[in-house]
Amino acid sequence: MILLILSQSDNPFAKVGVVGSKILTVYTSPKVASLGEAAVVLKSNDPLLMINNPASVIFANNRAVGIGFLPYWVQTYVSSVGYVHPMKRYTLGFYLHGVYSGGFKYTEIDESGGYRELGTFNYTGMVFGGVIGGRLTDKFSVALAPKLMYEGFGSFTNVLAVAMDVGTLYETGFRGINIGMSVQNFGFDPRLRGDYIRYTYQGGDIVADTLPYSPYKLPLTFKAGISLDVFKTSYHSLVGLFEVNHPSDNAESFNVGFKYSYAGDLVYLALGKKFRGGWWVSPTHDELFSAGFGISILGISFDYSYTVYYRMPDVSRFGFVYTF
């Protein structure tokens, strides 16, 4: 069955489009990355996971603070801070997610048809989210996560948007089989503030028209996954995870991950792979595989993941969690 599903990922008629506010799809969690993003069903006391599936906060046994950091490509830096607070019937969570990218050249077309550089500007994006989740039954959990997003493009323009994430997780109680789903970035189409100049050639002359920005779609994403205990003893466990990731602006990916843990999550090792349009190297997706590990001592956890790419530079993610 898995082979049949993977064969569909090479569909030449896959839906491909353009959306905005891709800040909503960038994440910092090393746990998510090390499993090839097959983490919608992952249960852990890690506040960074609620950015991937808000239902993960329900499995927080104690209050916890998480910090994630990703030094990305071309002078881009991504960071996240999250907090979870378990209560009697519900669990609350809050997070702040930010992206900074600098050194963009500001150019302007001159009268001769060429262009001149007028300096540089920076991009800044921030997302503030709140999560509330609880158990509807002893096996089924659900969480809602409204969030507010801001993006600033230097002094040129900016945008505010409101979106919603919904996450669920069902625990079967048999061999560690859990089923999770999430819908991310459901909301109204935002619009950049102000106007822009569109340059066209008409009769050999350059004509400048001032136009308002058009509304654009948010990166709506649907994820569904399942986990299974490959083996489990008093001190050792190996969990396999499989996830289907369906974005609104690209082809589906089928993600597979394995996580080995010793003494709970005292030490863990993880390995993951994302399949999209190819068994190993995809013509449209550059990620090859991911690996990572984590160590937890005296309520302090450190996580690290390393993602290998085919054409682009490799990427590391760092995470710290303090439980109290």
C-alpha positions in Angstrom: 0.0 0.0 0.0 2.8 2.4 0.9 4.5 1.6 -2.4 1.3 2.5 -4.3 1.0 5.8 -2.4 4.6 6.7 -3.1 4.2 6.0 -6.8 1.5 8.7 -6.9 4.0 11.3 -5.7 5.5 11.3 -9.2 2.3 12.6 -10.8 3.2 15.1 -13.6 -0.2 16.8 -13.2 0.3 17.6 -9.5 -1.2 20.8 -8.3 1.4 23.6 -8.2 0.6 27.2 -7.5 1.8 30.3 -5.6 0.8 31.5 -2.2 2.1 34.2 0.1 3.3 34.4 3.7 5.5 31.3 3.5 6.8 32.3 7.0 3.8 30.2 8.2 5.4 27.0 6.8 9.0 27.4 8.2 9.6 25.7 11.5 12.5 25.4 14.0 11.7 22.1 15.9 14.6 19.6 15.5 12.2 16.8 16.4 10.0 17.6 13.4 13.0 18.0 11.1 14.8 14.8 12.2 11.7 12.7 11.4 11.4 14.0 7.8 8.5 16.1 9.0 6.5 12.9 9.8 5.6 14.4 13.2 2.0 15.4 13.2 1.3 12.4 15.5 4.4 12.9 17.7 3.7 13.1 21.5 6.3 15.0 23.6 6.5 17.6 26.3 8.0 20.1 23.8 6.3 23.5 23.2 7.8 23.8 19.7 5.7 20.9 18.5 2.4 23.0 18.7 3.6 25.0 15.7 3.4 21.7 13.7 0.2 20.3 15.4 -1.6 22.2 18.1 -2.9 19.0 19.6 0.6 18.1 20.8 0.2 20.5 23.8 -2.4 18.1 25.3 0.4 15.6 26.2 2.4 18.1 28.2 2.6 16.7 31.7 4.3 19.8 33.2 4.8 23.5 32.3 7.6 23.9 29.8 9.4 26.6 27.8 10.9 25.8 24.5 13.4 27.7 22.3 14.2 26.8 18.7 16.7 28.3 16.3 17.4 27.8 12.6 20.3 29.6 10.7 18.8 29.3 7.3 20.0 30.2 3.8 21.2 33.6 2.5 21.4 35.6 5.7 18.0 34.3 7.0 17.5 33.4 10.6 14.4 31.7 12.1 13.6 31.5 15.8 10.7 30.4 18.0 9.8 30.6 21.6 6.9 28.5 23.1 5.3 27.9 26.4 2.7 25.2 27.5 0.7 25.3 30.7 -1.3 22.2 31.6 -4.6 22.7 33.6 -7.2 20.4 35.0 -9.3 19.9 31.9 -7.4 21.9 29.3 -3.9 22.8 28.2 -2.9 26.3 27.1 0.0 27.2 24.9 1.6 30.3 23.5 4.3 30.8 21.0 6.2 33.6 19.1 7.8 32.7 15.8 10.0 35.0 13.8 12.0 35.2 10.6 14.6 37.8 9.7 16.3 38.1 6.3 18.6 41.0 5.4 20.6 42.5 2.6 18.0 42.7 -0.2 19.0 45.2 -2.9 16.6 48.1 -3.6 16.7 49.0 -7.3 14.8 51.4 -9.4 14.3 51.6 -13.2 15.8 54.7 -14.8 14.8 56.6 -17.9 17.2 54.7 -20.2 15.6 51.4 -19.4 18.3 50.2 -17.0 18.2 50.3 -13.3 20.1 51.9 -10.4 20.7 50.5 -6.9 19.4 52.7 -4.0 20.5 50.6 -1.1 19.3 47.6 0.8 16.3 46.6 3.0 15.4 43.8 5.4 12.5 41.4 5.7 11.0 40.8 9.1 8.1 38.3 9.8 6.5 37.4 13.1 3.7 35.0 14.1 2.1 35.1 17.5 -0.1 32.1 18.3 -2.3 30.8 21.2 -3.3 27.2 21.6 -6.1 25.7 23.7 -6.6 21.9 23.7 -8.3 19.2 25.7 -9.5 15.6 25.6 -13.0 15.0 24.3 -12.7 11.3 25.4 -10.0 9.3 27.0 -8.6 8.6 23.5 -9.5 11.5 21.3 -8.0 15.0 21.7 -8.5 18.3 19.8 -6.9 21.7 19.9 -7.5 25.1 18.3 -4.7 27.6 17.6 -5.6 31.2 16.4 -2.6 33.2 15.3 -1.7 36.7 14.2 1.0 37.2 11.5 2.9 40.3 10.6 5.3 40.7 7.7 7.4 43.9 7.0 9.3 44.5 3.8 11.6 47.4 4.8 9.9 50.7 4.5 8.0 49.7 1.4 5.0 47.8 2.7 3.7 45.4 5.3 0.8 43.0 6.0 -1.2 41.7 8.9 -3.2 38.5 8.7 -5.2 36.3 11.0 -5.3 32.5 10.6 -6.3 29.4 12.5 -4.8 25.9 13.0 -6.8 22.9 14.1 -5.2 19.6 15.3 -6.5 16.3 16.5 -4.9 13.1 17.8 -6.5 9.7 18.4 -4.8 7.1 20.6 -6.0 3.5 19.8 -4.2 2.0 22.8 -2.9 -0.9 20.6 0.8 -1.2 19.9 1.3 2.5 20.1 -0.9 3.2 17.1 -1.9 6.8 17.1 -3.6 8.8 14.4 -3.1 12.6 14.1 -4.3 15.3 11.7 -3.9 19.0 11.4 -5.2 21.8 9.2 -2.9 24.8 9.2 -3.2 28.4 8.1 -6.9 28.5 7.5 -8.0 32.2 7.1 -9.0 35.1 5.0 -6.9 36.3 2.0 -4.6 39.2 3.2 -3.4 42.1 1.2 -0.2 44.1 1.4 -0.6 47.7 2.5 -0.3 50.5 0.0 0.5 50.5 -3.7 3.2 49.4 -6.1 4.6 50.7 -9.4 4.2 48.5 -12.4 6.6 49.3 -15.3 5.6 48.4 -18.9 6.9 49.2 -22.4 4.4 51.0 -24.6 5.5 52.2 -28.0 9.2 52.0 -27.0 8.6 54.1 -23.8 8.6 53.0 -20.2 5.2 53.6 -18.6 4.8 53.5 -14.8 1.4 52.7 -13.4 0.6 52.8 -9.7 -1.6 49.9 -8.6 -2.9 48.5 -5.3 -1.7 45.1 -4.2 -4.0 42.2 -4.9 -5.1 39.8 -2.2 -3.2 36.5 -2.0 -3.8 33.0 -0.5 -2.3 31.8 2.7 -0.4 28.5 2.6 -3.2 26.2 3.6 -1.8 22.7 4.5 -3.4 19.5 5.5 -1.4 16.8 7.4 -2.4 13.3 8.4 -0.2 10.7 10.1 0.1 7.5 12.0 2.6 6.0 14.4 3.4 2.5 15.4 5.6 0.9 18.1 8.1 -1.3 16.1 9.3 -2.6 19.5 9.1 -1.5 23.1 10.7 -2.7 26.3 11.3 -1.2 29.7 14.2 0.9 28.5 14.3 0.7 24.7 11.7 1.7 22.1 11.5 2.2 18.3 8.6 4.1 16.8 7.8 4.3 13.1 5.9 7.3 11.8 4.2 7.9 8.4 2.6 11.2 7.3 0.9 12.6 4.2 1.5 16.3 3.8 -0.9 18.1 1.3 0.0 21.8 0.8 -2.2 24.1 -1.3 0.6 25.3 -3.5 2.7 22.2 -4.3 2.6 18.5 -4.7 1.9 16.1 -1.8 4.8 14.7 0.1 4.9 11.3 1.9 7.1 11.5 5.0 8.6 8.6 6.9 10.5 8.7 10.2 11.9 6.4 12.9 12.7 7.4 16.4 14.7 5.2 18.8 14.5 6.2 22.5 16.3 5.0 25.6 14.7 5.3 29.0 11.8 7.4 27.8 13.3 10.4 26.1 16.5 10.5 28.2 18.3 9.9 24.9 16.8 9.5 21.4 18.0 9.1 17.9 15.8 10.0 14.8 16.0 9.5 11.1 13.5 10.7 8.4 12.9 11.0 4.7 10.5 13.1 2.7 9.3 11.6 -0.6 8.0 13.9 -3.3 8.3 13.2 -7.0 11.1 10.7 -6.7 12.5 7.8 -4.6 15.7 9.5 -3.6 16.3 12.8 -5.5 13.2 14.8 -6.5 13.3 17.1 -9.5 11.2 19.7 -7.6 12.1 19.0 -4.0 15.7 19.3 -2.8 15.7 17.6 0.6 17.4 14.2 0.7 17.1 13.0 4.4 17.3 14.2 8.0 18.8 12.9 11.2 18.9 14.1 14.8 19.3 13.3 18.4 18.1 14.6 21.8 19.3 14.5 25.4 17.2 15.3 28.5 18.8 15.7 32.0 17.2 17.3 35.1 14.3 18.9 33.2 16.5 20.4 30.5 16.4 19.0 27.0 18.7 19.7 24.0 17.6 18.7 20.5 19.6 18.9 17.3 18.8 17.9 13.7 20.8 18.0 10.5 19.0 18.0 7.1 21.0 17.0 4.0 20.1 18.7 0.7 21.0 17.7 -2.9 21.7 21.2 -4.4 21.2 23.7 -1.5 23.4 23.9 1.6 22.6 21.6 4.5 20.7 23.0 7.4 21.0 22.5 11.2 18.2 23.1 13.8 18.7 23.6 17.5 16.1 23.3 20.3 16.1 23.7 24.1 13.3 22.8 26.4 13.0 23.5 30.1 10.4 21.6 32.1 9.2 22.7 35.5 
